[in-house]
């Protein structure tokens, strides 16, 4: 009998957890896109947020209309997985890295040229503010800096032949970063490619790097399941973000640098507060590893690309942020209103229903009040 009761408890907990997952998907998930025929490895919003691009193991790149969630154009020139996609700041070009090359495209998907020199798959790229220069990392231990217009290698970095998968280019202060297989991170100058600092602290390969837009922080994601945020003004660790259960594959700062989005091999996407170093919310819905994530210019939509062959669009609803930043104040005001108390014995059914309607209107008004406070703080 004891084991029977234990089994009932376990079943109840499982069903409760399933309900929790479904609730999250219903409230945050906008749509799931299944146009690719194989694993999706890269995703990027256009700077104005009207379009986005995705790259897959099926060797194709799709340009999407964000409002309609429909493909605009499918292009194919790579002959292997497209691991990286990145737009120029002005949105006139985008760059794709996959096989041994980086291809340059105009915003409509017309091919411009290729940067060739790597001997194995290109994993990541970073683009300068004016899109004239690009840095790339590859499986071939070859960390390169390119002149995009001439399609020429300007410099090959000497980083002791370490495998470099993650690279990033700071558009704020022209710093270049690379993440190595041994878990170390190196920071170089743009002017003379001088190594100015090294960080060591991860216990595994660095899969993704991201500079904050203001140039004050660098975030790193690793095989050790952790994200680290580094203070570049003091050249020291700022936060260690823990919570993912498997390798963190991708990280992106929001446009206002207040949030960080991460995607992991554990199938989840997480939203973090950069300054507090705390997890705000977890988006659940993919059935296989999340390979890449991005957040739009207005910080209200997130894209995720997964090995389950799908893209997902998530809405960062204001309620999520209100619940994180104002949870206690919000709950106190709800309680003080007296509108959310259980039905009283003296209340008729019609009176109770009228109170429920009034309570919901009050909740929405209160929610808007805190959303307005949040907007002011941003």
DOKOLZA-994833 format. One record per residue (C-alpha): z, y, x; residue number from 1; residue in three letters. Coordinates in nm, 2 decimals. Each point is the difference from the previous one (the first is absolute). Layout:
residues N
+--------+--------+--------+-----+-----+
|      z |      y |      x |   k |   r |
+--------+--------+--------+-----+-----+
|      Z |      Y |      X | NUM | ALA |
...
+--------+--------+--------+-----+-----+
end
This chain:
residues 378
+--------+--------+--------+-----+-----+
|      z |      y |      x |   k |   r |
+--------+--------+--------+-----+-----+
|   0.00 |   0.00 |   0.00 |   1 | UNK |
|   0.08 |   0.23 |   0.29 |   2 | UNK |
|  -0.34 |  -0.05 |   0.15 |   3 | UNK |
|  -0.17 |   0.06 |  -0.34 |   4 | UNK |
|   0.18 |   0.33 |  -0.03 |   5 | UNK |
|  -0.10 |   0.09 |   0.36 |   6 | UNK |
|  -0.36 |  -0.08 |  -0.08 |   7 | UNK |
|   0.01 |   0.22 |  -0.31 |   8 | UNK |
|   0.14 |   0.29 |   0.21 |   9 | UNK |
|  -0.28 |  -0.04 |   0.25 |  10 | UNK |
|  -0.26 |  -0.01 |  -0.27 |  11 | UNK |
|   0.14 |   0.31 |  -0.15 |  12 | UNK |
|   0.01 |   0.18 |   0.33 |  13 | UNK |
|  -0.36 |  -0.10 |   0.07 |  14 | UNK |
|  -0.12 |   0.12 |  -0.34 |  15 | UNK |
|   0.19 |   0.32 |   0.04 |  16 | UNK |
|  -0.17 |   0.06 |   0.34 |  17 | UNK |
|  -0.34 |  -0.08 |  -0.15 |  18 | UNK |
|   0.07 |   0.26 |  -0.27 |  19 | UNK |
|   0.09 |   0.25 |   0.27 |  20 | UNK |
|  -0.33 |  -0.06 |   0.18 |  21 | UNK |
|  -0.20 |   0.03 |  -0.32 |  22 | UNK |
|   0.19 |   0.32 |  -0.10 |  23 | UNK |
|  -0.09 |   0.16 |   0.34 |  24 | UNK |
|  -0.36 |  -0.10 |  -0.03 |  25 | UNK |
|  -0.03 |   0.14 |  -0.36 |  26 | UNK |
|   0.16 |   0.33 |   0.09 |  27 | UNK |
|  -0.16 |   0.08 |   0.33 |  28 | UNK |
|  -0.32 |  -0.20 |   0.03 |  29 | UNK |
|  -0.31 |   0.20 |  -0.12 |  30 | UNK |
|  -0.27 |  -0.26 |   0.06 |  31 | UNK |
|  -0.11 |  -0.29 |   0.21 |  32 | UNK |
|  -0.35 |   0.00 |   0.15 |  33 | UNK |
|  -0.17 |  -0.33 |   0.09 |  34 | UNK |
|  -0.34 |   0.10 |   0.12 |  35 | UNK |
|   0.03 |  -0.15 |   0.35 |  36 | UNK |
|  -0.06 |  -0.37 |   0.05 |  37 | UNK |
|   0.25 |  -0.05 |   0.29 |  38 | UNK |
|   0.31 |   0.15 |   0.15 |  39 | UNK |
|   0.03 |   0.38 |  -0.02 |  40 | UNK |
|   0.12 |   0.14 |   0.33 |  41 | UNK |
|  -0.05 |   0.38 |  -0.01 |  42 | UNK |
|   0.03 |   0.28 |  -0.25 |  43 | UNK |
|  -0.02 |   0.38 |   0.01 |  44 | UNK |
|   0.01 |   0.29 |  -0.24 |  45 | UNK |
|  -0.25 |   0.28 |   0.04 |  46 | UNK |
|   0.18 |   0.33 |   0.09 |  47 | UNK |
|  -0.05 |   0.15 |  -0.35 |  48 | UNK |
|   0.10 |  -0.33 |  -0.17 |  49 | UNK |
|  -0.31 |  -0.03 |  -0.21 |  50 | UNK |
|  -0.12 |  -0.31 |   0.18 |  51 | UNK |
|   0.13 |  -0.28 |   0.22 |  52 | UNK |
|  -0.15 |  -0.27 |   0.22 |  53 | UNK |
|   0.09 |  -0.36 |   0.07 |  54 | UNK |
|  -0.10 |  -0.25 |   0.27 |  55 | UNK |
|   0.01 |  -0.37 |  -0.02 |  56 | UNK |
|  -0.03 |  -0.33 |   0.18 |  57 | UNK |
|  -0.32 |  -0.04 |  -0.20 |  58 | UNK |
|  -0.15 |   0.26 |   0.24 |  59 | UNK |
|  -0.06 |   0.26 |  -0.27 |  60 | UNK |
|   0.13 |   0.36 |  -0.05 |  61 | UNK |
|   0.02 |   0.12 |  -0.36 |  62 | UNK |
|   0.02 |   0.37 |  -0.09 |  63 | UNK |
|   0.19 |   0.04 |  -0.33 |  64 | UNK |
|   0.03 |   0.27 |  -0.26 |  65 | UNK |
|   0.38 |   0.05 |  -0.04 |  66 | UNK |
|  -0.02 |   0.14 |  -0.35 |  67 | UNK |
|  -0.21 |  -0.28 |  -0.14 |  68 | UNK |
|   0.12 |  -0.27 |   0.24 |  69 | UNK |
|  -0.36 |  -0.11 |   0.03 |  70 | UNK |
|  -0.21 |  -0.07 |   0.32 |  71 | UNK |
|  -0.24 |   0.28 |   0.09 |  72 | UNK |
|  -0.17 |  -0.18 |   0.29 |  73 | UNK |
|   0.03 |  -0.31 |   0.20 |  74 | UNK |
|  -0.10 |   0.01 |   0.37 |  75 | UNK |
|  -0.03 |  -0.26 |   0.26 |  76 | UNK |
|  -0.07 |   0.03 |   0.37 |  77 | UNK |
|   0.30 |  -0.17 |   0.17 |  78 | UNK |
|  -0.03 |  -0.37 |   0.06 |  79 | UNK |
|   0.37 |  -0.08 |  -0.02 |  80 | UNK |
|   0.32 |   0.12 |  -0.17 |  81 | UNK |
|   0.04 |   0.37 |  -0.04 |  82 | UNK |
|   0.36 |   0.06 |   0.13 |  83 | UNK |
|   0.00 |   0.38 |  -0.01 |  84 | UNK |
|  -0.13 |   0.29 |  -0.21 |  85 | UNK |
|   0.08 |   0.37 |   0.05 |  86 | UNK |
|  -0.14 |   0.32 |  -0.14 |  87 | UNK |
|  -0.06 |   0.32 |   0.19 |  88 | UNK |
|   0.24 |   0.28 |  -0.10 |  89 | UNK |
|  -0.28 |   0.19 |  -0.18 |  90 | UNK |
|  -0.11 |  -0.32 |  -0.18 |  91 | UNK |
|  -0.36 |   0.03 |   0.12 |  92 | UNK |
|   0.01 |  -0.32 |   0.20 |  93 | UNK |
|   0.18 |  -0.33 |   0.02 |  94 | UNK |
|   0.04 |  -0.25 |   0.28 |  95 | UNK |
|   0.01 |  -0.38 |  -0.02 |  96 | UNK |
|   0.13 |  -0.24 |   0.26 |  97 | UNK |
|  -0.05 |  -0.37 |  -0.01 |  98 | UNK |
|  -0.22 |  -0.21 |   0.22 |  99 | UNK |
|  -0.04 |   0.13 |   0.35 | 100 | UNK |
|  -0.11 |   0.34 |  -0.13 | 101 | UNK |
|   0.11 |   0.32 |  -0.18 | 102 | UNK |
|  -0.26 |   0.12 |  -0.24 | 103 | UNK |
|  -0.02 |   0.36 |  -0.11 | 104 | UNK |
|  -0.11 |   0.08 |  -0.36 | 105 | UNK |
|  -0.05 |   0.31 |  -0.20 | 106 | UNK |
|   0.21 |   0.03 |  -0.32 | 107 | UNK |
|  -0.28 |  -0.15 |  -0.21 | 108 | UNK |
|  -0.01 |  -0.32 |   0.21 | 109 | UNK |
|  -0.31 |   0.09 |   0.20 | 110 | UNK |
|   0.02 |  -0.15 |   0.36 | 111 | UNK |
|   0.00 |   0.26 |   0.28 | 112 | UNK |
|   0.07 |  -0.19 |   0.33 | 113 | UNK |
|   0.22 |  -0.27 |   0.17 | 114 | UNK |
|   0.25 |   0.01 |   0.28 | 115 | UNK |
|  -0.04 |  -0.31 |   0.21 | 116 | UNK |
|   0.21 |  -0.12 |   0.30 | 117 | UNK |
|   0.27 |  -0.22 |  -0.13 | 118 | UNK |
|  -0.05 |  -0.37 |   0.06 | 119 | UNK |
|   0.21 |  -0.13 |  -0.29 | 120 | UNK |
|   0.09 |   0.12 |  -0.35 | 121 | UNK |
|   0.11 |   0.37 |  -0.04 | 122 | UNK |
|   0.33 |   0.00 |  -0.18 | 123 | UNK |
|   0.08 |   0.37 |  -0.04 | 124 | UNK |
|  -0.14 |   0.35 |   0.06 | 125 | UNK |
|   0.14 |   0.36 |   0.01 | 126 | UNK |
|  -0.22 |   0.30 |  -0.06 | 127 | UNK |
|   0.05 |   0.36 |   0.13 | 128 | UNK |
|   0.04 |   0.29 |  -0.23 | 129 | UNK |
|  -0.37 |   0.11 |   0.05 | 130 | UNK |
|  -0.13 |  -0.36 |  -0.01 | 131 | UNK |
|  -0.17 |   0.05 |   0.34 | 132 | UNK |
|   0.23 |  -0.25 |   0.17 | 133 | UNK |
|   0.14 |  -0.34 |  -0.08 | 134 | UNK |
|   0.24 |  -0.25 |   0.15 | 135 | UNK |
|  -0.02 |  -0.37 |  -0.06 | 136 | UNK |
|   0.20 |  -0.32 |   0.06 | 137 | UNK |
|  -0.13 |  -0.35 |   0.03 | 138 | UNK |
|   0.10 |  -0.36 |   0.07 | 139 | UNK |
|  -0.17 |   0.03 |   0.34 | 140 | UNK |
|   0.28 |   0.20 |   0.17 | 141 | UNK |
|  -0.23 |   0.29 |   0.00 | 142 | UNK |
|   0.13 |   0.33 |  -0.13 | 143 | UNK |
|  -0.28 |   0.26 |  -0.01 | 144 | UNK |
|  -0.06 |   0.37 |  -0.07 | 145 | UNK |
|  -0.35 |   0.10 |  -0.14 | 146 | UNK |
|  -0.23 |   0.29 |  -0.04 | 147 | UNK |
|  -0.12 |  -0.06 |  -0.35 | 148 | UNK |
|  -0.31 |   0.22 |   0.01 | 149 | UNK |
|  -0.13 |  -0.16 |   0.32 | 150 | UNK |
|   0.13 |  -0.35 |  -0.09 | 151 | UNK |
|   0.14 |  -0.03 |   0.35 | 152 | UNK |
|   0.33 |  -0.11 |   0.15 | 153 | UNK |
|   0.17 |   0.29 |   0.17 | 154 | UNK |
|   0.30 |  -0.19 |   0.13 | 155 | UNK |
|   0.14 |  -0.35 |   0.01 | 156 | UNK |
|   0.38 |   0.01 |   0.02 | 157 | UNK |
|   0.19 |  -0.19 |   0.27 | 158 | UNK |
|   0.28 |  -0.17 |  -0.19 | 159 | UNK |
|   0.05 |  -0.30 |   0.23 | 160 | UNK |
|  -0.25 |  -0.20 |  -0.20 | 161 | UNK |
|   0.23 |  -0.04 |  -0.30 | 162 | UNK |
|  -0.15 |  -0.10 |  -0.33 | 163 | UNK |
|  -0.02 |   0.32 |  -0.21 | 164 | UNK |
|  -0.04 |  -0.05 |  -0.38 | 165 | UNK |
|   0.15 |   0.32 |  -0.13 | 166 | UNK |
|  -0.12 |   0.35 |   0.10 | 167 | UNK |
|   0.05 |   0.35 |  -0.15 | 168 | UNK |
|  -0.11 |   0.35 |   0.06 | 169 | UNK |
|   0.22 |   0.30 |  -0.08 | 170 | UNK |
|  -0.20 |   0.27 |  -0.17 | 171 | UNK |
|   0.29 |   0.24 |   0.03 | 172 | UNK |
|   0.05 |   0.00 |   0.38 | 173 | UNK |
|  -0.28 |  -0.22 |   0.15 | 174 | UNK |
|   0.22 |  -0.28 |   0.11 | 175 | UNK |
|  -0.13 |  -0.36 |   0.02 | 176 | UNK |
|   0.21 |  -0.31 |  -0.06 | 177 | UNK |
|  -0.06 |  -0.37 |   0.06 | 178 | UNK |
|   0.22 |  -0.29 |  -0.11 | 179 | UNK |
|   0.00 |  -0.31 |   0.22 | 180 | UNK |
|   0.04 |  -0.37 |  -0.05 | 181 | UNK |
|   0.33 |   0.00 |   0.19 | 182 | UNK |
|   0.15 |   0.24 |  -0.26 | 183 | UNK |
|  -0.03 |   0.32 |   0.22 | 184 | UNK |
|  -0.15 |   0.33 |  -0.10 | 185 | UNK |
|  -0.17 |   0.25 |   0.23 | 186 | UNK |
|  -0.07 |   0.37 |  -0.06 | 187 | UNK |
|  -0.29 |   0.17 |   0.19 | 188 | UNK |
|  -0.13 |   0.36 |   0.01 | 189 | UNK |
|  -0.34 |   0.08 |  -0.13 | 190 | UNK |
|  -0.08 |   0.25 |   0.29 | 191 | UNK |
|   0.03 |  -0.23 |   0.30 | 192 | UNK |
|   0.10 |  -0.34 |  -0.15 | 193 | UNK |
|   0.33 |   0.02 |   0.17 | 194 | UNK |
|   0.27 |  -0.25 |  -0.10 | 195 | UNK |
|   0.29 |   0.22 |  -0.10 | 196 | UNK |
|   0.24 |  -0.24 |  -0.17 | 197 | UNK |
|   0.06 |  -0.37 |  -0.08 | 198 | UNK |
|   0.22 |  -0.15 |  -0.27 | 199 | UNK |
|   0.12 |  -0.35 |   0.00 | 200 | UNK |
|   0.20 |  -0.14 |  -0.28 | 201 | UNK |
|  -0.21 |  -0.23 |  -0.22 | 202 | UNK |
|   0.03 |  -0.37 |   0.04 | 203 | UNK |
|  -0.36 |  -0.08 |  -0.06 | 204 | UNK |
|  -0.36 |   0.12 |  -0.02 | 205 | UNK |
|  -0.06 |   0.35 |  -0.14 | 206 | UNK |
|  -0.24 |  -0.03 |  -0.29 | 207 | UNK |
|  -0.01 |   0.36 |  -0.12 | 208 | UNK |
|   0.08 |   0.35 |   0.12 | 209 | UNK |
|   0.00 |   0.33 |  -0.19 | 210 | UNK |
|   0.07 |   0.36 |   0.11 | 211 | UNK |
|   0.16 |   0.23 |  -0.26 | 212 | UNK |
|  -0.23 |   0.28 |  -0.10 | 213 | UNK |
|   0.23 |   0.26 |   0.16 | 214 | UNK |
|   0.00 |  -0.19 |   0.33 | 215 | UNK |
|   0.38 |  -0.04 |   0.01 | 216 | UNK |
|   0.02 |  -0.37 |  -0.07 | 217 | UNK |
|  -0.18 |  -0.32 |   0.10 | 218 | UNK |
|   0.06 |  -0.31 |  -0.21 | 219 | UNK |
|  -0.07 |  -0.35 |   0.13 | 220 | UNK |
|  -0.02 |  -0.33 |  -0.19 | 221 | UNK |
|   0.05 |  -0.34 |   0.16 | 222 | UNK |
|  -0.01 |  -0.37 |  -0.01 | 223 | UNK |
|   0.38 |   0.01 |   0.02 | 224 | UNK |
|   0.01 |   0.11 |  -0.37 | 225 | UNK |
|   0.12 |   0.35 |   0.08 | 226 | UNK |
|  -0.13 |   0.35 |  -0.02 | 227 | UNK |
|   0.13 |   0.26 |   0.26 | 228 | UNK |
|  -0.03 |   0.37 |  -0.04 | 229 | UNK |
|   0.00 |   0.19 |   0.33 | 230 | UNK |
|   0.10 |   0.36 |   0.05 | 231 | UNK |
|  -0.28 |   0.14 |   0.23 | 232 | UNK |
|   0.19 |   0.33 |   0.06 | 233 | UNK |
|   0.29 |  -0.19 |   0.16 | 234 | UNK |
|  -0.20 |  -0.31 |   0.09 | 235 | UNK |
|   0.26 |  -0.23 |  -0.15 | 236 | UNK |
|   0.05 |  -0.23 |  -0.30 | 237 | UNK |
|   0.06 |   0.17 |  -0.33 | 238 | UNK |
|   0.02 |  -0.29 |  -0.25 | 239 | UNK |
|  -0.04 |  -0.37 |  -0.01 | 240 | UNK |
|  -0.13 |  -0.10 |  -0.35 | 241 | UNK |
|   0.10 |  -0.36 |  -0.09 | 242 | UNK |
|  -0.08 |  -0.18 |  -0.32 | 243 | UNK |
|  -0.33 |  -0.18 |   0.04 | 244 | UNK |
|   0.05 |  -0.37 |   0.05 | 245 | UNK |
|  -0.32 |  -0.06 |   0.21 | 246 | UNK |
|  -0.23 |   0.19 |   0.23 | 247 | UNK |
|  -0.08 |   0.36 |  -0.10 | 248 | UNK |
|  -0.37 |   0.04 |   0.02 | 249 | UNK |
|  -0.07 |   0.36 |  -0.10 | 250 | UNK |
|   0.18 |   0.34 |  -0.03 | 251 | UNK |
|  -0.11 |   0.34 |  -0.12 | 252 | UNK |
|   0.18 |   0.34 |  -0.04 | 253 | UNK |
|  -0.04 |   0.20 |  -0.32 | 254 | UNK |
|  -0.18 |   0.33 |   0.03 | 255 | UNK |
|   0.34 |   0.19 |  -0.02 | 256 | UNK |
|   0.15 |  -0.23 |   0.26 | 257 | UNK |
|   0.30 |  -0.07 |  -0.23 | 258 | UNK |
|  -0.10 |  -0.36 |  -0.07 | 259 | UNK |
|  -0.13 |  -0.30 |   0.19 | 260 | UNK |
|  -0.19 |  -0.29 |  -0.16 | 261 | UNK |
|   0.00 |  -0.35 |   0.15 | 262 | UNK |
|  -0.18 |  -0.32 |  -0.08 | 263 | UNK |
|   0.13 |  -0.34 |   0.13 | 264 | UNK |
|  -0.09 |  -0.37 |   0.04 | 265 | UNK |
|   0.28 |  -0.06 |  -0.25 | 266 | UNK |
|  -0.25 |   0.12 |  -0.27 | 267 | UNK |
|   0.20 |   0.32 |  -0.08 | 268 | UNK |
|  -0.07 |   0.38 |   0.03 | 269 | UNK |
|   0.30 |   0.22 |   0.07 | 270 | UNK |
|   0.06 |   0.37 |  -0.04 | 271 | UNK |
|   0.24 |   0.16 |   0.24 | 272 | UNK |
|   0.18 |   0.34 |   0.04 | 273 | UNK |
|  -0.09 |   0.11 |   0.36 | 274 | UNK |
|   0.30 |   0.23 |   0.05 | 275 | UNK |
|   0.26 |  -0.22 |  -0.16 | 276 | UNK |
|  -0.15 |  -0.32 |   0.14 | 277 | UNK |
|   0.06 |  -0.17 |  -0.33 | 278 | UNK |
|  -0.22 |  -0.22 |  -0.23 | 279 | UNK |
|  -0.09 |   0.18 |  -0.32 | 280 | UNK |
|  -0.19 |  -0.27 |  -0.18 | 281 | UNK |
|  -0.18 |  -0.34 |   0.04 | 282 | UNK |
|  -0.34 |  -0.06 |  -0.17 | 283 | UNK |
|  -0.06 |  -0.37 |  -0.08 | 284 | UNK |
|  -0.31 |  -0.18 |  -0.12 | 285 | UNK |
|  -0.21 |  -0.14 |   0.28 | 286 | UNK |
|   0.01 |  -0.37 |   0.05 | 287 | UNK |
|  -0.09 |   0.00 |   0.37 | 288 | UNK |
|   0.06 |   0.23 |   0.30 | 289 | UNK |
|  -0.06 |   0.38 |  -0.03 | 290 | UNK |
|  -0.23 |   0.10 |   0.28 | 291 | UNK |
|  -0.04 |   0.37 |  -0.05 | 292 | UNK |
|   0.14 |   0.29 |  -0.21 | 293 | UNK |
|  -0.07 |   0.36 |  -0.06 | 294 | UNK |
|   0.14 |   0.29 |  -0.21 | 295 | UNK |
|  -0.21 |   0.28 |  -0.15 | 296 | UNK |
|   0.02 |   0.37 |   0.08 | 297 | UNK |
|   0.21 |   0.08 |  -0.31 | 298 | UNK |
|   0.25 |  -0.28 |   0.09 | 299 | UNK |
|  -0.02 |  -0.16 |  -0.34 | 300 | UNK |
|  -0.23 |  -0.30 |   0.05 | 301 | UNK |
|   0.02 |  -0.29 |   0.25 | 302 | UNK |
|  -0.28 |  -0.24 |   0.10 | 303 | UNK |
|   0.07 |  -0.35 |   0.13 | 304 | UNK |
|  -0.25 |  -0.25 |   0.15 | 305 | UNK |
|   0.10 |  -0.37 |   0.02 | 306 | UNK |
|  -0.10 |  -0.34 |   0.12 | 307 | UNK |
|   0.00 |  -0.11 |  -0.37 | 308 | UNK |
|  -0.35 |   0.17 |  -0.01 | 309 | UNK |
|   0.11 |   0.29 |  -0.22 | 310 | UNK |
|   0.07 |   0.37 |   0.02 | 311 | UNK |
|   0.28 |   0.14 |  -0.21 | 312 | UNK |
|   0.06 |   0.36 |  -0.11 | 313 | UNK |
|   0.36 |   0.10 |  -0.06 | 314 | UNK |
|   0.14 |   0.31 |  -0.16 | 315 | UNK |
|   0.29 |   0.16 |   0.17 | 316 | UNK |
|   0.16 |   0.11 |  -0.33 | 317 | UNK |
|   0.24 |   0.30 |   0.01 | 318 | UNK |
|   0.26 |  -0.23 |  -0.15 | 319 | UNK |
|   0.01 |  -0.20 |   0.32 | 320 | UNK |
|   0.09 |   0.30 |   0.20 | 321 | UNK |
|   0.25 |   0.14 |  -0.26 | 322 | UNK |
|   0.18 |  -0.33 |   0.00 | 323 | UNK |
|   0.03 |   0.01 |   0.37 | 324 | UNK |
|   0.09 |   0.36 |   0.06 | 325 | UNK |
|   0.19 |   0.09 |  -0.31 | 326 | UNK |
|   0.13 |  -0.34 |  -0.14 | 327 | UNK |
|   0.36 |   0.10 |  -0.03 | 328 | UNK |
|  -0.07 |   0.35 |  -0.15 | 329 | UNK |
|  -0.26 |  -0.14 |  -0.24 | 330 | UNK |
|   0.23 |  -0.28 |  -0.12 | 331 | UNK |
|   0.30 |   0.24 |  -0.04 | 332 | UNK |
|  -0.20 |   0.23 |  -0.22 | 333 | UNK |
|  -0.13 |  -0.29 |  -0.21 | 334 | UNK |
|   0.36 |  -0.12 |  -0.05 | 335 | UNK |
|   0.14 |   0.34 |  -0.08 | 336 | UNK |
|  -0.26 |   0.05 |  -0.28 | 337 | UNK |
|   0.16 |  -0.27 |  -0.21 | 338 | UNK |
|  -0.34 |  -0.10 |  -0.13 | 339 | UNK |
|  -0.02 |  -0.33 |   0.18 | 340 | UNK |
|   0.32 |  -0.16 |  -0.13 | 341 | UNK |
|  -0.03 |  -0.33 |  -0.19 | 342 | UNK |
|  -0.04 |   0.01 |  -0.37 | 343 | UNK |
|   0.33 |   0.11 |  -0.17 | 344 | UNK |
|   0.14 |  -0.19 |  -0.30 | 345 | UNK |
|  -0.02 |   0.33 |  -0.20 | 346 | UNK |
|  -0.37 |   0.04 |   0.07 | 347 | UNK |
|  -0.27 |  -0.12 |  -0.24 | 348 | UNK |
|  -0.31 |  -0.16 |   0.14 | 349 | UNK |
|  -0.21 |   0.31 |  -0.08 | 350 | UNK |
|   0.25 |   0.24 |   0.17 | 351 | UNK |
|   0.01 |  -0.23 |   0.31 | 352 | UNK |
|  -0.38 |  -0.01 |   0.02 | 353 | UNK |
|  -0.01 |   0.38 |  -0.03 | 354 | UNK |
|   0.26 |   0.02 |   0.29 | 355 | UNK |
|  -0.21 |  -0.23 |   0.21 | 356 | UNK |
|  -0.31 |   0.22 |  -0.04 | 357 | UNK |
|   0.21 |   0.31 |   0.09 | 358 | UNK |
|   0.13 |  -0.19 |   0.30 | 359 | UNK |
|  -0.35 |  -0.08 |   0.13 | 360 | UNK |
|  -0.11 |   0.36 |  -0.04 | 361 | UNK |
|   0.31 |   0.11 |   0.19 | 362 | UNK |
|  -0.07 |  -0.25 |   0.27 | 363 | UNK |
|  -0.35 |   0.13 |   0.05 | 364 | UNK |
|   0.11 |   0.36 |   0.01 | 365 | UNK |
|   0.27 |  -0.08 |   0.25 | 366 | UNK |
|  -0.25 |  -0.20 |   0.21 | 367 | UNK |
|  -0.23 |   0.30 |   0.01 | 368 | UNK |
|   0.29 |   0.22 |   0.10 | 369 | UNK |
|   0.06 |  -0.21 |   0.31 | 370 | UNK |
|  -0.37 |  -0.04 |   0.07 | 371 | UNK |
|  -0.02 |   0.39 |   0.01 | 372 | UNK |
|   0.29 |   0.00 |   0.25 | 373 | UNK |
|  -0.18 |  -0.26 |   0.21 | 374 | UNK |
|  -0.32 |   0.20 |   0.00 | 375 | UNK |
|   0.19 |   0.31 |   0.12 | 376 | UNK |
|   0.15 |  -0.20 |   0.29 | 377 | UNK |
|  -0.34 |  -0.12 |   0.11 | 378 | UNK |
+--------+--------+--------+-----+-----+
end
